Amino acid sequence: MASFIRSTMALAWNPLKSTAFASVSRPASLLTPAAPSTATSILCNAVRHMSYKLKTNSAAKKRFVATPSGKFKHWRSGKRHINTGMDRGRLNKAGKASYATPAQAKHLRRLMPYA
């Protein structure tokens, strides 16, 4: 019984070699495998060797914005609440944007690879 099942599975999985299709004539192009074209093989290699997509760090993308020049802009802290005792000049400075240092920018490039 097991040999019968194996033979029927072989027929089901390989119809070109089965005896049921022996009388059907096929063109020679179906019998011999075609060599892949150069363009196809290059495309397949490019797709096969793609690297993993990197994830952007959620905390960094909420706090920093990449400028066209490659710098990272962020907003200063200290202007949300308890501002009654602060100088007007200090409050105005806190409202302005600032830029990340070169050391921070190097780290931010890894956290935000697509920025």
N, C-alpha and C positions, 0 to 999 in steps of 0.2 A: 504494500500500500504506500509506503514512504517513497519508494522509487517512482511510483506513478505520480505522486504529488510533486516530487522534484522535477520530473520530466514536463509536467503541465506548467509549472512555474517557469521553467526554462523557455517553454514556448511562449508564455505570456510576456516574458521580459525581453525576449530576443526574436521578434517576428521575422526578421530578414533571414535568419538561419533555420527557421522551423520548416518542417516538411509541408505544412499547409500552404505556404506561400511559394513553394518551389516552382510551380508552373507559371507564376506571374513574371513577365519579363520586366527588367528594370534597366534604366539607362546606366551606362558605365560610370557616370558622375556620382551616382548614389552608392555604387559598390566600392569605389576607391575614395578614401578620405582626401579632401582638398587641403593643400598646404595653406596656412594662414598668410594673408598678405602682410607686407611690412607695416603698413599703417595700422592694421588691426592688432598686430602683435605689440607695437609700441603703445597703443592705447590700452591694451590689456595689462601691460606691465605698469603703466602709469596708474591705473586703477588699483591694481594689486598691491602696489607699494605705497599707497597713501598712508600718511601718518594719522594718529588719533587726533580728533578735534579737541582743542584745548578749551577749558571752561574759564570764563571771566569771573573773577572774584566779585561776589555780590556787594560786599562792604565797600570795596574800592570803587566800583562803578557808581555807587550812590554818593560818594564823597568827592570824587575827582572827575574832571572833564579834560580830555586830551585836546590840545589846540593844534591847528594845522602845522605849527612850527615844531611840534614834537614835545612841547612842554605840557605839564599837567597843572591845571588851575584848580584851586580849592577855595572855600570860603572860610574866613576866620571864625573862631569861636568867641563867645562872650557877649552876645547881643540878644540873647533870648529872654532873660529875666534878671531880676535884682540889678537894675541899671540906675537906680535913683541916686546913688552916691558917686557915680562915675563922671569924669570930665566929659564934656561934649566932644572934644578932640579924640579922646580914647574910644568913645562910642562910634564916631565916624570912621575911625581906622578899622574898627571891628566889622563894620559893614562892608568894607571893600574886599575884593578878592586878592588872593596871594598865589604864588607859584611854588611848586615843590622844588626842593633842592636837587642837585644832580644825583646825589646818593639815593634820595627818595624816588626820583624818576626812574633810576635803574631798577629798583624794586617794583615800581608800578608797571613797568613794561612787561614784567613776568606775570603780574596779577591781571593785567588787562592786555592780552596778546593781540586783540583785534581793534584796539583803540587807535 
